[in-house]
Structures are given as C-alpha cells and as structure tokens.
Amino acid sequence: MDTPPPLPHDAWSAWHPRELARRLAGVPQPWCVVGGWALDLWHGVETRPHEDLEFTILRADFPAFRAVLPDLRLHAADDGKVWPLGENETPPAGVAQVWCADVAARCWRVDMMLEDGTPETWVYKRDPSIRRPRGEIVRLTEEGIAYLAPEANLLFKAKYRRDKDEADFARALPKLNEAERDWLRAGIARACPDHAWLDVLAVTRR
C-alpha cells in the first residue's frame, strides 16, 4: 500500500469536544479537554473559533487511548516537527504532543497531550512543584465532558500571550472566583514573575 503524503501542519478540521467525548466513552483512564476549548466548556458557550482541539492524558495511558482511536494515525509533534509513529511505537521521552490524523478525511482531528502526573494528582508540566488534586483541577460539563479548570488553562496561556490568549484571559477574568484568581496569580508569580497579568489579578475583585 502506498504511503499517503504528509498532511500540512495547518490541515486542521478539529472535532467538537462532544465528538471526542463520544469516542472516549467508557475509557476508565483520566483525560480532559484543555486549552481554548476547555475555557469555552467552562463558559458554557463557544466564545471564538477554535482551529484545533487539545486533550490531555497520562503518558503511561497512551496505549489505552490509541486503542480506542483506531481510525486515526498518530504523529509525534515537537519543536515544529511532526512525524508518524509506528503501529506499536510510543512517543519519545520529552515529546508531549501527539497529533491525530484522520487518514480518510486528510485532516488533523485532535491533539493528544501527554502529562506526567498520576490518576490522583495533576502536575504542571513546566514546573512540577505546581500541582493539584485531579479531582479539584478537572471539572465536568452538564454533558459529562471533562475539562481542565480555567485557572490552570490560563497558567499555560500566560507563557505565550498571543492575541487569543489575551482575549481568553480578558473574558475569563470577571468570572474567576477569589480562590481561582489567587491560585492563578501564585502560579504565574512562580513561573513568570514579571508577567503583566499579575497586576491585574492583584486588583481586589468587586
């Protein structure tokens, strides 16, 4: 069989989180939607277009999730490079993203993120000293879709400060409660001590 040509990196036609949840129904291992879509699941409405869909799993659980996505061809993604994984190949240590290609539709459907926490504990990958009980940091929509809490998503977004990250922060800020704001501010202070969001988060909430 001929090997199909590589997909362009921008050939995204991402699933909606509901489709991902449908395909992962019955998987006992923990997972949750992260990134911009996770914030919109928290908002309860799609606030902006999403070019991709990201979800996170424990690195050790990779084989289990691969098994329930048999129609996708998985690719390791790191430092701007994307390459296919062999049928029984696991991502190399240090690679934290796996792009999932729909071979028939010739597009990327979802970005599987690999994390090194435990079933009980979520660990921030850029600073393992920042951690929370998974039962606190992962929430569920009314439909039962698991997503990462807003303060944790914003901690990831603080590193980049792209236009969409600034917009996501501005939309989320009025809805964050005091505990969420305090946790986010502490995390940013540790990870990015000169970050401009710190002053905004320090303002007393009305």
Phi, psi and omega in degrees: 000135179290141175281127180295151178296154181300147176283139170300148182297337182262013183276058182265133167221076193289148172294159165283150177308330178297322179293319177299314181299322178298317183288335181262005181302132179092350177285121184282339182288150182290145173204161174198151174290141178229175176080205184299322179295324179299319177297320180288329172296324175293316178295330183086012180204150177279107186275341180202162176294150179237120182282342180216180176222127182242139170220156185243145177224167172285138182306320182294341182268004183309313181301323181294319180285324176301320184295330182267003177237057189291340182270006178251143174259125189265141183230133171288142180228126182198132174055042177080000180249144179227128181217147184290145174267141175295168187304321180245018183271138175258155179299142178299153174303137182096341176270123187246002181233140174229114177275137186247116185260132170276105186297316184294320183272351179058052178204163174274136182253325185199152179249112180269118181261135182258128180238161187248028176279209177227171176301335181264337190229129172270136182235129177289121191292336182274347177203095184299348176287344177268114184208158179215154170303135183300327180294340177269323190270343178252130182240171180234139171285173177298334178277355179090017178275124180282137178214152179285139183301151187301321183295327179287320176297319180291330175297318175297316185290337182299332182295323192265318180055039171291166180305317182292329178291319177297319179293320178297318179296315181297321179290323185282327190308313182294339183266346181290134175278177186298318180295320179294318179295317181296318180295317180297317180297318179296320179294316179294320179300326179281318186273325184220075191296342180259014188290139182293335180295339183298318180294322180294318181290337181284341181294133181298133181286134180282000000 
